Amino acid sequence: MNESTCKLLDKTDRSIAAGESAVADGHVEAAANRAYYAMFYVAEALLNERGLYFRKHGGVHGAFGEHFAKTGLLDPRYHRRLLAAFNKRIAAD
């Protein structure tokens, strides 16, 4: 695993911890935001390991679907859940 992937996974861990704290404090919108970002960073990390980098969320979403869901490397439900979490994050903001 390369260094930038490790950094993305560290960001994932921090997002999960922040989301748990937000839930405990009753901040549902903040928890939705952190949950989405935890998923997003994992998708970025997987793509990063393939040498794929994107500047926008839509690029990550599309490439994650193309390289992992459509190929069967990961269950397509993970792609659907990433997109659903993005929509919930947008609604929460």
C-alpha positions as CSV (number, residue, x, y, z in Angstrom):
1,M,0.0,0.0,0.0
2,N,1.4,3.4,-1.0
3,E,1.8,6.4,1.4
4,S,-1.1,8.4,-0.1
5,T,-3.4,5.4,0.3
6,C,-2.4,5.1,3.9
7,K,-3.2,8.8,4.4
8,L,-6.6,8.4,2.9
9,L,-7.3,5.5,5.2
10,D,-6.2,7.6,8.2
11,K,-8.7,10.2,7.0
12,T,-11.3,7.5,6.9
13,D,-10.6,6.5,10.5
14,R,-10.8,10.2,11.6
15,S,-14.1,10.6,9.8
16,I,-15.6,7.6,11.5
17,A,-14.4,8.8,14.9
18,A,-15.8,12.3,14.2
19,G,-19.1,10.8,13.0
20,E,-19.4,8.7,16.2
21,S,-18.9,11.8,18.3
22,A,-21.4,13.7,16.3
23,V,-24.0,11.0,16.8
24,A,-23.3,10.9,20.5
25,D,-23.8,14.7,20.7
26,G,-27.0,14.5,18.7
27,H,-25.6,16.2,15.5
28,V,-27.2,14.0,12.9
29,E,-26.3,16.2,9.9
30,A,-22.6,16.3,10.9
31,A,-22.7,12.5,11.3
32,A,-24.2,12.1,7.8
33,N,-21.4,14.2,6.5
34,R,-18.6,12.3,8.2
35,A,-20.2,8.9,7.2
36,Y,-20.2,9.9,3.6
37,Y,-16.6,11.1,3.8
38,A,-15.4,7.9,5.4
39,M,-16.9,6.0,2.4
40,F,-15.5,8.5,-0.1
41,Y,-12.0,8.2,1.3
42,V,-12.2,4.4,1.1
43,A,-13.3,4.7,-2.6
44,E,-10.4,7.2,-3.2
45,A,-8.0,4.8,-1.5
46,L,-9.0,1.9,-3.7
47,L,-8.7,4.0,-6.9
48,N,-5.4,5.4,-5.7
49,E,-4.0,1.9,-5.5
50,R,-4.8,1.6,-9.2
51,G,-3.0,4.9,-10.0
52,L,-6.3,6.7,-10.5
53,Y,-6.8,10.2,-9.1
54,F,-9.8,12.5,-9.4
55,R,-10.4,16.1,-8.5
56,K,-14.2,15.9,-8.1
57,H,-16.6,13.7,-6.2
58,G,-18.4,12.7,-9.4
59,G,-15.1,11.5,-10.9
60,V,-14.5,9.3,-7.8
61,H,-18.1,8.0,-7.9
62,G,-18.0,7.1,-11.6
63,A,-14.6,5.5,-11.5
64,F,-15.4,3.5,-8.4
65,G,-18.5,2.2,-10.1
66,E,-16.6,1.5,-13.3
67,H,-13.5,-0.2,-11.8
68,F,-15.0,-2.0,-8.9
69,A,-18.8,-2.4,-9.1
70,K,-19.2,-3.1,-12.8
71,T,-16.3,-5.5,-12.9
72,G,-17.6,-7.4,-10.0
73,L,-14.4,-6.8,-7.9
74,L,-16.8,-5.4,-5.2
75,D,-20.5,-5.9,-4.7
76,P,-22.3,-3.1,-6.6
77,R,-24.3,-2.3,-3.5
78,Y,-21.2,-0.5,-2.2
79,H,-21.3,1.8,-5.1
80,R,-25.0,2.4,-4.6
81,R,-24.4,3.1,-0.9
82,L,-21.7,5.6,-1.7
83,L,-24.0,7.5,-4.0
84,A,-26.9,7.3,-1.5
85,A,-24.6,8.6,1.3
86,F,-23.5,11.5,-1.0
87,N,-27.2,12.4,-1.5
88,K,-27.8,12.3,2.2
89,R,-24.8,14.5,2.8
90,I,-26.0,17.0,0.3
91,A,-29.5,17.0,1.9
92,A,-28.0,17.4,5.4
93,D,-25.9,20.4,4.4
